[in-house]
Amino acid sequence: MASVLIISSQVARGAVGASAQRLVFERLGHEAWVLPTILLSNHPGHATFSGHVTETDALAGMVRALDENGWLGEISAVLTGYMPSLEHAAVAAGAVNRVREEAPWALHLCDPAMGDAPTGLYVDEAAAQGIRLHLMPLADIATPNHFELEWLTGRTIDDPTSCAAVARELGPARVLATSTPTGDPARIGNLLISGKDAWMATVERRARAPHGTGDLIAALYLAHLIGDDDTKRALAMACAGVEAALGASGERNELALVGAQDAWLNPTPWPLEPFDG
C-alpha cells in the first residue's frame, strides 16, 4: 500500500478530477489524500454549476499542516492536475518539492489538465503557463492529451512518430500521450514514451466520451505503477480500465466508476505494440 497526494479539482457529484482519482487509488489498495484546488458542485460542462476556488494561502496552509504533523514522508507519489491559476501551480510545485525533501523516492505525475480539442484551453492562459513553468519541470511522469502536448511544446503533432519526438522533448522521463492520432480516423492511440522504449495502445475513437477520462487514465496508470513498478503493465492495465469504464458508462456524460468497479479494477490487460518511432 502506498500513500498518494492528489492536488487537483474536486466535485460533489460526478467522477472527475480528484473525486474520480481518489476512488481509483483506494480501490486499488492505496491511501489517497486530496488537496482541492477548486471545489465544485459538478463538472462545469453541465448547464449549471457552483463552487469556489481554494485560496492559495489556504492550500499552502493545508500542505504546511501535513508537513508539521510529520506526514509528508509517508507519501509515495504526488498527482497534480487542475490548477485554477499560476499561483496554484506554484503552491503545488512547492508541495512536490517539500514532499521530496522528506521522501526523495516520491514520484510526481503531472496531468496538465488545461484543455482539449476542439475547444482549446479551458483554464486561464496564465494558469496553463504555471503548469508548464512550475510543475512540468518537476514531473517524473506526464499525461497530456494531444492538445495539451502541442500547447506545452509549441509543436504540431499529426502522427505517432511526431508525437513520440515531441513527447521526448517535454522533459519528464515518462510521457503518456493520450488521444494520439494514428492515421486511422476510427482509432486513437495512447502512446507511452519511457526512455528509449515506447509502446502504443490503440482504442476506438468515440464520437462522444464522458467527462473524466483523462483524470481516470492518469490515476489508473499511477496506481498500477506504484503497485508493481512495471511501466508497460501499468499502461496495459490503465488502458483496459478506461475502456472498461467507458463501456459500462454507455451514453452517460459522467463515468460510471462506482457501478463499473468490477470491470475496471482488474481487467484483461490491453494489447500493446512496441513503437520504434
C-alpha positions, 0 to 999 in steps of 0.5 A: 500500500502506498500513500498518494497526494492528489492536488487537483479539482474536486466535485460533489457529484460526478467522477472527475478530477480528484473525486474520480482519482481518489476512488481509483487509488483506494480501490486499488489498495492505496491511501489517497489524500486530496488537496482541492484546488477548486471545489465544485458542485459538478463538472462545469460542462453541465448547464449549471454549476457552483463552487469556489476556488481554494485560496492559495494561502489556504492550500499552502496552509493545508500542505504546511499542516501535513508537513508539521504533523510529520506526514509528508514522508509517508507519501509515495507519489504526488498527482497534480492536475487542475490548477485554477491559476499560476499561483496554484501551480506554484503552491503545488510545485512547492508541495512536490518539492517539500514532499521530496525533501522528506521522501526523495523516492516520491514520484510526481505525475503531472496531468496538465489538465488545461484543455482539449480539442476542439475547444482549446484551453479551458483554464486561464492562459496564465494558469496553463503557463504555471503548469508548464513553468512550475510543475512540468519541470518537476514531473517524473511522469506526464499525461497530456492529451494531444492538445495539451502536448502541442500547447506545452511544446509549441509543436504540431503533432499529426502522427505517432512518430511526431508525437513520440519526438515531441513527447521526448522533448517535454522533459519528464522521463515518462510521457503518456500521450493520450488521444494520439492520432494514428492515421486511422480516423476510427482509432486513437492511440495512447502512446507511452514514451519511457526512455528509449522504449515506447509502446502504443495502445490503440482504442476506438475513437468515440464520437462522444466520451464522458467527462473524466477520462483523462483524470481516470487514465492518469490515476489508473496508470499511477496506481498500477505503477506504484503497485508493481513498478512495471511501466508497460503493465501499468499502461496495459492495465490503465488502458483496459480500465478506461475502456472498461469504464467507458463501456459500462458508462454507455451514453452517460456524460459522467463515468460510471466508476462506482457501478463499473468497479468490477470491470475496471479494477482488474481487467484483461490487460490491453494489447500493446505494440512496441513503437520504434518511432 
